[in-house]
Amino acid sequence: SLTLVDAESLNDVLALAESERLVLVDSLNDVLVLVESLTLVDVDPLNDVLALVESLTLVDADSLNDVLALAESLTLVDVDSLN
């Protein structure tokens, strides 16, 4: 799991996830797979995730909780820190 460094970016993800209505479990699973495969090191990858989430209509509250739990476990780090 990743270590959280940028709380504001994480809050943006949580706010976005909370504002979505979950509709398709398969689409949500696609998001989870994508997020799990990402290592967030700067704002650009995060924006890619946000753009994907904004394009989905999700449906199931339990699935939303899974997204929130996953988002809370992520930590955004800076490329310089990785170096």
ABEGO torsion letter per residue (X at the ends): XBBBABAAAAAAAAAAAAABBBABAAAAAAAAAAAAABBBABAAAAAAAAAAAAABBBABAAAAAAAAAAAAABBBBBAAAAX
